[in-house]
Amino acid sequence: MANKEEILSGLAEIVNEETGLAPDAVQPDKSFTEDLDIDSISMMTIVVNAEEKFGVRIPDEEVKNLKTVGDAVDYIDNAQGS
């Protein structure tokens, strides 16, 4: 099970692979759409890759609630524990 720091780092790698954004640009307070300019198609790819990497399930209806990187880190952190 990954801790929040490892989840953030892993998400940063996934976002970098999908968008080419520098991993250090992926911070907990950044909005996926407004700050990182990630569209819905890229977001779905990021979600699928995060599910595989962290062994969690992120239902489609939850994805719209993941507005910031921090939201995603918290969701993955909680999902791992259940």
Summary of the structure (lengths in Angstrom):
residues: 82
radius of gyration: 11.1
end to end distance: 11.1
largest distance: 31.9
contacts: 229
relative contact order: 0.21
helix: 62%
strand: 2%
